[in-house]
Amino acid sequence: EKSGNTFVPAAGLSATEIRARFPSFDVSKLPQAGCWNEMRAKEQPDGFYARANAAAAWVKSKEVRELVDGGPLMLVMHSDFIDLTIKALLCLPVGPPQAVFHTSNCSVT
């Protein structure tokens, strides 16, 4: 949503609404009251880099290997988060100094 000259995240569904629409989704780690995405201000770079590194570490974790049990894992991401997460998965620099390429809208299957 646009607020003045700034774009801010739009209000999302609550955990209850997500569970009603998608009964097989595990929403236990989401805030149970209010919007799942309470971030209303732009994320700072250090937080963004840390989130990409955390996502990559989670993808590589034993928890995920056990969860998918040899099956596929699908991640839904967009924008620069794709770039940073792919770099983190490949052990490339995520924060400054950045790698010399941008993985614009890459997908990994």
C-alpha positions in Angstrom: 0.0 0.0 0.0 1.2 3.5 -0.7 1.4 5.8 2.3 2.5 9.3 1.1 5.7 8.7 -0.8 6.4 5.3 0.9 5.2 1.8 0.2 4.4 -0.2 3.3 3.2 -3.8 3.6 -0.5 -4.2 3.2 -2.5 -5.8 6.1 -2.4 -9.5 5.7 -4.6 -12.4 6.9 -4.7 -13.4 10.6 -3.6 -16.9 11.6 -7.3 -17.8 12.0 -8.1 -16.6 8.5 -5.2 -18.5 7.0 -6.1 -21.7 8.9 -9.7 -21.4 7.6 -8.6 -20.9 4.0 -5.8 -23.4 4.1 -6.6 -26.1 6.7 -3.4 -28.1 6.0 -1.1 -25.1 6.7 0.7 -25.0 10.0 0.3 -21.5 11.3 1.4 -22.2 14.9 4.5 -20.0 14.6 2.5 -17.0 13.4 1.0 -14.4 15.8 -2.4 -15.7 16.6 -4.0 -12.3 17.0 -4.0 -9.7 14.2 -2.2 -9.7 10.9 0.5 -12.3 10.4 2.8 -9.5 9.1 3.0 -6.8 11.8 6.0 -5.1 10.1 4.7 -1.7 9.1 8.0 0.1 8.6 10.8 -0.6 6.1 13.1 -3.3 7.3 16.7 -2.1 7.9 19.5 -3.7 5.8 21.1 -5.6 8.7 17.7 -7.2 9.6 17.1 -8.1 5.9 20.6 -9.8 5.6 20.1 -11.6 8.9 16.6 -12.9 7.7 18.1 -14.2 4.4 20.9 -16.0 6.3 18.3 -17.4 8.8 16.1 -18.6 5.9 19.1 -20.3 4.2 20.1 -22.0 7.5 16.6 -23.2 8.0 16.4 -24.7 4.5 19.7 -26.5 5.2 18.6 -27.7 8.6 17.9 -31.2 9.9 14.3 -30.0 10.7 13.6 -29.4 7.0 15.3 -32.6 5.8 13.0 -34.6 8.2 10.0 -32.5 7.3 10.3 -33.1 3.5 11.6 -36.7 3.9 13.2 -36.7 0.5 10.3 -34.8 -1.1 10.4 -31.4 -2.6 10.5 -28.1 -0.6 8.8 -25.1 -2.1 9.7 -21.6 -0.9 7.6 -18.6 -1.9 9.7 -15.4 -2.0 10.0 -12.3 -4.1 12.2 -9.4 -4.9 15.6 -9.0 -3.3 14.9 -11.7 -0.8 15.3 -14.2 -3.6 18.7 -12.8 -4.4 19.9 -12.7 -0.8 18.6 -16.2 0.1 20.2 -17.8 -3.0 23.5 -16.1 -2.2 23.2 -17.3 1.4 22.4 -20.9 0.2 25.5 -20.8 -2.0 27.7 -19.3 0.8 28.2 -16.1 -1.1 28.3 -12.7 0.6 24.8 -11.5 1.5 25.5 -8.1 3.0 28.1 -5.5 1.9 30.3 -6.0 0.2 27.8 -7.8 -2.0 28.6 -10.4 -4.6 29.2 -8.8 -8.0 26.0 -10.2 -9.6 22.3 -10.1 -8.9 20.2 -13.2 -9.2 17.2 -11.3 -10.4 14.1 -13.5 -10.2 15.9 -16.8 -10.3 14.1 -19.8 -9.3 15.5 -23.1 -8.0 13.6 -26.3 -8.6 
